[in-house]
Amino acid sequence: MRSIFIITLVVLASCSEDAERTYTVDEFMSDGALLKRTVTECRDNPGELRNTANCRNAEAADGKLRLQNMRKALGG
């Protein structure tokens, strides 16, 4: 009986979904494709994704990059 329980736990553990990796703001800033994909996904489904760590970090990175681009455009 105990071996059936252990086998069941092993099978269930192997079927569980891997947690999505959380990226930092700096990682998003250095990978434009990842940033664009994440921001698009977050804006397409804000009800579920808006408060996730990746969406918050992607929005922060997007804002920082926009400010950097404005400073460059203004000669700063």
C-alpha positions as a Markdown table, in Angstrom:
| # | Residue | x | y | z |
|---|---|---|---|---|
| 1 | Met | 0.0 | 0.0 | 0.0 |
| 2 | Arg | 2.8 | 2.4 | 0.8 |
| 3 | Ser | 4.5 | 1.8 | -2.5 |
| 4 | Ile | 1.3 | 2.7 | -4.4 |
| 5 | Phe | 1.2 | 5.9 | -2.5 |
| 6 | Ile | 4.8 | 6.8 | -3.3 |
| 7 | Ile | 4.3 | 5.9 | -7.0 |
| 8 | Thr | 1.2 | 8.1 | -7.1 |
| 9 | Leu | 3.2 | 11.0 | -5.6 |
| 10 | Val | 6.0 | 10.6 | -8.1 |
| 11 | Val | 3.6 | 10.5 | -11.0 |
| 12 | Leu | 1.7 | 13.6 | -9.8 |
| 13 | Ala | 5.0 | 15.5 | -9.2 |
| 14 | Ser | 6.2 | 14.7 | -12.7 |
| 15 | Cys | 2.9 | 16.0 | -14.2 |
| 16 | Ser | 2.9 | 19.4 | -12.4 |
| 17 | Glu | 3.6 | 22.5 | -14.4 |
| 18 | Asp | 7.0 | 24.2 | -14.1 |
| 19 | Ala | 6.8 | 27.6 | -12.5 |
| 20 | Glu | 7.3 | 30.4 | -14.9 |
| 21 | Arg | 10.7 | 32.1 | -14.6 |
| 22 | Thr | 10.6 | 35.6 | -13.2 |
| 23 | Tyr | 12.8 | 38.1 | -15.1 |
| 24 | Thr | 14.3 | 41.2 | -13.5 |
| 25 | Val | 13.8 | 44.7 | -14.9 |
| 26 | Asp | 17.5 | 44.6 | -16.1 |
| 27 | Glu | 16.9 | 41.3 | -18.0 |
| 28 | Phe | 13.9 | 42.8 | -19.7 |
| 29 | Met | 15.8 | 46.0 | -20.6 |
| 30 | Ser | 18.7 | 43.9 | -22.2 |
| 31 | Asp | 16.4 | 41.6 | -24.2 |
| 32 | Gly | 14.0 | 43.6 | -26.4 |
| 33 | Ala | 12.3 | 40.6 | -27.9 |
| 34 | Leu | 11.5 | 39.2 | -24.4 |
| 35 | Leu | 10.3 | 42.6 | -23.3 |
| 36 | Lys | 8.0 | 43.1 | -26.3 |
| 37 | Arg | 6.5 | 39.6 | -26.0 |
| 38 | Thr | 5.9 | 39.9 | -22.3 |
| 39 | Val | 4.4 | 43.4 | -22.5 |
| 40 | Thr | 2.1 | 42.3 | -25.3 |
| 41 | Glu | 0.9 | 39.2 | -23.4 |
| 42 | Cys | 0.3 | 41.3 | -20.2 |
| 43 | Arg | -1.6 | 44.0 | -22.1 |
| 44 | Asp | -3.7 | 41.4 | -23.9 |
| 45 | Asn | -4.8 | 39.7 | -20.7 |
| 46 | Pro | -4.6 | 42.3 | -17.9 |
| 47 | Gly | -7.2 | 40.6 | -15.8 |
| 48 | Glu | -5.1 | 37.6 | -15.1 |
| 49 | Leu | -1.6 | 38.8 | -15.7 |
| 50 | Arg | -1.4 | 42.5 | -14.6 |
| 51 | Asn | -0.2 | 41.8 | -11.1 |
| 52 | Thr | 2.3 | 39.1 | -11.9 |
| 53 | Ala | 6.0 | 39.8 | -11.2 |
| 54 | Asn | 6.9 | 39.5 | -14.9 |
| 55 | Cys | 4.3 | 41.9 | -16.0 |
| 56 | Arg | 5.2 | 44.5 | -13.3 |
| 57 | Asn | 8.9 | 44.1 | -14.2 |
| 58 | Ala | 8.3 | 44.3 | -17.9 |
| 59 | Glu | 6.2 | 47.5 | -17.5 |
| 60 | Ala | 8.9 | 49.0 | -15.4 |
| 61 | Ala | 11.6 | 48.1 | -17.9 |
| 62 | Asp | 9.5 | 49.5 | -20.7 |
| 63 | Gly | 9.0 | 52.8 | -18.8 |
| 64 | Lys | 12.8 | 53.1 | -18.1 |
| 65 | Leu | 13.6 | 52.4 | -21.7 |
| 66 | Arg | 11.1 | 55.1 | -22.9 |
| 67 | Leu | 12.7 | 57.6 | -20.5 |
| 68 | Gln | 16.2 | 56.8 | -21.7 |
| 69 | Asn | 15.1 | 57.2 | -25.3 |
| 70 | Met | 13.5 | 60.5 | -24.6 |
| 71 | Arg | 16.6 | 61.8 | -22.8 |
| 72 | Lys | 18.7 | 60.7 | -25.8 |
| 73 | Ala | 16.3 | 62.4 | -28.2 |
| 74 | Leu | 16.5 | 65.6 | -26.2 |
| 75 | Gly | 20.3 | 65.5 | -26.2 |
| 76 | Gly | 20.8 | 64.4 | -22.6 |
